[in-house]
Amino acid sequence: MSPASPPSAIASENEKPLSSTASTDMEAGHRPQHKERHTAHTDLVRDVIIGFSDGLTVPFALTAGLSSLGSSKLVILGGLAELFSGAISMGLGAYLAGVTDKKHYEVERAREVQEVRDTPEAEEEEIYELLGKYGVGREASAGVVESLKSNEDMWVKFMMDFELQLTLPESSAWIEGLVMAFSYMFGGFLPMIPYFCFKQVLHALYTSIGITAFILLLFGYIKAIVTGTTKRDAMWSAVQTLVIGAAAAGVSYGIVKGINGVEGVQAA
């Protein structure tokens, strides 16, 4: 049987100081955590906002204008024609813009890689100048410069981000095109639903106005919240969206009704 440990030894073992790791963990546990809230405003979110807002406004203004002619069939046919042509146009525009942005990024990156390899001294000086804009002196920037010089990919990425301020598109061009087209189609079809349900054009028009006004307010509010603004600004954004949509519909309605009232147009 081994001899019992003396009380002094037991006490010394129990009184051992906490390890640096445990102490650090305890300090970290009591340290207040800092969480930043930023809006992830991606290209797809932008496409949804643009597509839905344009789709909700343009076809609504067109159908409101055509409703002054008094024919539900004409409103539906004209609205559908604009809806499909607008969706195709918006989708192709977003696709071509995505392709162009990606190609532009690739061309500029290839040029930047060549400059880093051919004229490293000039590119190194540009790093000092870029950091100097943020109040970082040459002595403090030296470590950053040396670190970037040791990694060509990071060096090029730094120049793309800070000198050219270009970022690689997050989504494929065809996905951006589809998102834009379907957002436009969905937004544009909502104001047309009453014309499929009511025989009287005016009943359909008033219902369409009510539906569109509610959606414009809701969309304007949600759009502002998504972009990170306050609730007060979101309410103002909702009112702005409603006013723009109402103005577009009113102008369209007045123009079509005025042209229809011209004797030469009526005779034709």
C-alpha positions as CSV (number, residue, x, y, z in Angstrom):
1,M,0.0,0.0,0.0
2,S,1.4,3.3,-1.0
3,P,1.7,6.0,1.7
4,A,-1.0,8.6,1.8
5,S,-0.2,12.0,0.4
6,P,0.5,14.6,3.0
7,P,-2.3,17.3,3.4
8,S,0.1,20.0,2.2
9,A,0.5,18.2,-1.1
10,I,-3.2,17.8,-1.6
11,A,-3.8,21.4,-0.8
12,S,-1.1,22.5,-3.2
13,E,-2.7,20.4,-6.0
14,N,-6.1,21.9,-5.4
15,E,-4.6,25.4,-5.4
16,K,-2.8,25.1,-8.7
17,P,-3.4,28.2,-10.9
18,L,-5.7,27.8,-13.9
19,S,-4.0,27.2,-17.2
20,S,-3.7,30.1,-19.6
21,T,-6.1,28.5,-21.9
22,A,-8.8,28.2,-19.3
23,S,-8.2,31.7,-18.1
24,T,-8.5,33.0,-21.7
25,D,-11.7,31.0,-22.2
26,M,-13.2,32.5,-19.0
27,E,-12.2,36.0,-20.1
28,A,-13.6,35.4,-23.5
29,G,-16.8,34.2,-22.0
30,H,-17.3,37.5,-20.1
31,R,-16.2,39.6,-23.0
32,P,-19.2,41.2,-24.7
33,Q,-19.6,39.8,-28.3
34,H,-19.7,42.3,-31.1
35,K,-22.1,41.5,-33.9
36,E,-22.4,43.7,-36.9
37,R,-25.5,43.8,-39.0
38,H,-24.9,44.4,-42.7
39,T,-27.2,43.9,-45.7
40,A,-26.2,41.2,-48.1
41,H,-27.4,43.1,-51.1
42,T,-26.6,40.6,-53.8
43,D,-27.1,40.8,-57.5
44,L,-30.0,38.5,-57.4
45,V,-31.8,40.6,-54.8
46,R,-31.2,43.6,-57.1
47,D,-32.7,41.7,-60.0
48,V,-35.8,40.7,-58.0
49,I,-36.4,44.3,-56.9
50,I,-35.9,45.8,-60.4
51,G,-37.9,43.1,-62.1
52,F,-40.8,43.0,-59.7
53,S,-41.1,46.8,-59.4
54,D,-41.0,47.3,-63.2
55,G,-43.4,44.4,-63.7
56,L,-45.8,45.8,-61.2
57,T,-45.7,49.3,-62.6
58,V,-45.5,49.1,-66.4
59,P,-48.2,46.5,-67.2
60,F,-50.5,48.1,-64.6
61,A,-50.1,51.4,-66.2
62,L,-50.7,49.9,-69.7
63,T,-53.8,47.9,-68.6
64,A,-55.2,51.0,-66.8
65,G,-54.8,53.0,-70.0
66,L,-56.4,50.3,-72.2
67,S,-59.3,50.0,-69.8
68,S,-60.4,53.5,-70.9
69,L,-61.4,51.9,-74.2
70,G,-64.0,49.7,-72.4
71,S,-63.0,46.3,-73.7
72,S,-61.8,43.6,-71.3
73,K,-60.5,41.5,-74.1
74,L,-58.4,44.3,-75.4
75,V,-57.0,45.0,-72.0
76,I,-56.1,41.3,-71.5
77,L,-54.5,40.8,-74.9
78,G,-52.6,44.1,-74.7
79,G,-51.5,43.4,-71.1
80,L,-50.3,39.8,-71.9
81,A,-48.4,41.0,-75.0
82,E,-46.6,43.6,-72.9
83,L,-46.1,41.2,-70.1
84,F,-44.3,38.6,-72.2
85,S,-42.3,41.0,-74.3
86,G,-41.3,43.0,-71.2
87,A,-40.2,39.8,-69.4
88,I,-38.2,38.7,-72.3
89,S,-36.6,42.1,-72.8
90,M,-35.8,42.5,-69.1
91,G,-34.4,38.9,-68.9
92,L,-32.2,39.3,-71.9
93,G,-31.0,42.7,-70.6
94,A,-30.0,41.2,-67.2
95,Y,-28.3,38.2,-69.0
96,L,-26.2,40.4,-71.3
97,A,-25.3,42.7,-68.4
98,G,-24.1,39.8,-66.4
99,V,-22.0,38.4,-69.3
100,T,-20.5,41.9,-69.8
101,D,-19.7,42.4,-66.2
102,K,-18.0,39.0,-65.9
103,K,-16.0,39.5,-69.1
104,H,-14.9,43.0,-68.0
105,Y,-13.7,41.6,-64.6
106,E,-11.7,38.8,-66.4
107,V,-10.1,41.3,-68.8
108,E,-9.1,43.7,-66.0
109,R,-7.8,40.9,-63.8
110,A,-5.6,39.5,-66.6
111,R,-4.2,43.0,-67.2
112,E,-3.6,43.4,-63.4
113,V,-1.8,40.0,-63.3
114,Q,0.5,41.1,-66.2
115,E,1.3,44.4,-64.5
116,V,2.2,42.7,-61.2
117,R,4.6,40.4,-63.1
118,D,6.1,43.0,-65.4
119,T,6.2,46.1,-63.2
120,P,6.2,44.9,-59.6
121,E,7.9,48.1,-58.3
122,A,5.2,50.3,-59.7
123,E,2.4,48.1,-58.4
124,E,4.1,48.0,-55.0
125,E,4.1,51.8,-55.0
126,E,0.4,51.8,-55.8
127,I,-0.2,49.7,-52.6
128,Y,1.5,52.4,-50.5
129,E,-0.7,55.1,-52.2
130,L,-3.9,53.2,-51.7
131,L,-3.2,52.6,-48.0
132,G,-2.1,56.2,-47.7
133,K,-5.6,57.3,-48.6
134,Y,-6.8,55.6,-45.4
135,G,-4.1,57.4,-43.3
136,V,-1.7,54.5,-43.1
137,G,1.9,55.6,-43.4
138,R,4.6,53.9,-45.4
139,E,6.3,52.4,-42.3
140,A,3.0,50.9,-41.1
141,S,2.2,49.7,-44.6
142,A,5.5,47.9,-45.1
143,G,4.4,44.7,-43.5
144,V,1.2,44.6,-45.5
145,V,3.1,45.2,-48.8
146,E,5.6,42.5,-48.1
147,S,2.8,40.1,-47.2
148,L,0.9,40.8,-50.5
149,K,4.1,40.5,-52.5
150,S,4.6,37.0,-51.2
151,N,1.2,35.9,-52.6
152,E,0.4,36.9,-56.2
153,D,-3.2,35.9,-56.0
154,M,-3.9,38.0,-52.9
155,W,-1.8,40.9,-54.5
156,V,-4.0,40.9,-57.6
157,K,-7.2,40.6,-55.5
158,F,-6.1,43.6,-53.4
159,M,-5.6,45.7,-56.5
160,M,-8.9,44.6,-58.0
161,D,-10.8,45.4,-54.8
162,F,-9.1,48.7,-53.9
163,E,-7.6,50.1,-57.0
164,L,-10.2,49.1,-59.7
165,Q,-13.0,48.5,-57.2
166,L,-14.2,45.5,-59.2
167,T,-15.7,42.3,-57.8
168,L,-16.4,39.0,-59.5
169,P,-20.2,38.6,-60.2
170,E,-21.7,36.3,-57.6
171,S,-24.3,34.6,-59.9
172,S,-24.3,33.2,-63.4
173,A,-25.6,35.5,-66.1
174,W,-28.4,33.1,-67.1
175,I,-29.6,32.8,-63.5
176,E,-29.7,36.6,-63.3
177,G,-31.7,36.7,-66.5
178,L,-34.2,34.1,-65.4
179,V,-34.7,35.8,-62.0
180,M,-35.3,39.2,-63.7
181,A,-37.7,37.7,-66.2
182,F,-39.8,35.8,-63.7
183,S,-39.8,38.7,-61.3
184,Y,-41.2,40.9,-64.0
185,M,-43.7,38.3,-65.1
186,F,-45.0,37.7,-61.5
187,G,-45.2,41.4,-60.7
188,G,-46.9,42.3,-64.0
189,F,-49.5,39.5,-63.8
190,L,-50.9,40.6,-60.4
191,P,-52.7,43.8,-61.6
192,M,-54.2,41.8,-64.5
193,I,-56.0,39.2,-62.4
194,P,-59.2,41.3,-62.0
195,Y,-59.7,41.5,-65.7
196,F,-60.0,37.8,-65.9
197,C,-62.6,37.8,-63.1
198,F,-64.9,40.7,-64.0
199,K,-66.8,41.4,-67.2
200,Q,-67.2,45.1,-66.4
201,V,-64.0,46.9,-67.3
202,L,-64.5,49.6,-64.6
203,H,-65.0,47.0,-61.9
204,A,-61.8,45.2,-63.0
205,L,-60.0,48.5,-63.1
206,Y,-61.0,49.6,-59.6
207,T,-60.1,46.2,-58.2
208,S,-56.8,46.2,-60.0
209,I,-56.1,49.7,-58.6
210,G,-56.8,48.5,-55.0
211,I,-54.7,45.3,-55.4
212,T,-51.8,47.2,-57.0
213,A,-51.9,50.0,-54.4
214,F,-51.7,47.5,-51.6
215,I,-48.8,45.6,-53.2
216,L,-46.9,48.8,-54.1
217,L,-47.1,49.9,-50.4
218,L,-46.1,46.4,-49.2
219,F,-43.3,46.1,-51.7
220,G,-41.9,49.5,-51.1
221,Y,-41.8,48.8,-47.3
222,I,-40.2,45.4,-47.7
223,K,-37.7,46.7,-50.2
224,A,-36.6,49.3,-47.8
225,I,-36.4,46.8,-44.9
226,V,-34.3,44.4,-47.0
227,T,-31.8,47.2,-47.8
228,G,-31.4,47.9,-44.1
229,T,-33.2,51.2,-43.6
230,T,-35.2,52.3,-40.6
231,K,-39.0,51.7,-40.3
232,R,-39.6,55.4,-40.9
233,D,-37.6,55.4,-44.1
234,A,-39.4,52.2,-45.1
235,M,-42.8,53.8,-44.7
236,W,-41.6,56.7,-46.8
237,S,-40.3,54.3,-49.4
238,A,-43.7,52.6,-49.5
239,V,-45.4,55.9,-50.2
240,Q,-42.9,56.8,-52.9
241,T,-43.5,53.5,-54.6
242,L,-47.2,54.0,-54.5
243,V,-47.0,57.6,-55.8
244,I,-44.8,56.5,-58.8
245,G,-47.1,53.7,-59.7
246,A,-50.2,55.8,-59.4
247,A,-48.7,58.6,-61.5
248,A,-47.7,56.2,-64.2
249,A,-51.2,54.6,-64.4
250,G,-52.9,58.0,-64.3
251,V,-50.8,59.4,-67.1
252,S,-51.3,56.3,-69.2
253,Y,-55.0,56.3,-68.7
254,G,-55.3,60.0,-69.6
255,I,-53.2,59.7,-72.7
256,V,-55.1,56.7,-74.1
257,K,-58.4,58.2,-73.3
258,G,-57.4,61.5,-74.9
259,I,-56.1,59.8,-78.1
260,N,-59.3,57.7,-78.3
261,G,-61.3,60.9,-78.1
262,V,-59.7,62.4,-81.2
263,E,-62.1,62.2,-84.1
264,G,-59.6,61.0,-86.6
265,V,-58.5,58.1,-84.3
266,Q,-62.2,57.1,-83.8
267,A,-62.9,57.1,-87.5
268,A,-59.9,54.9,-88.2
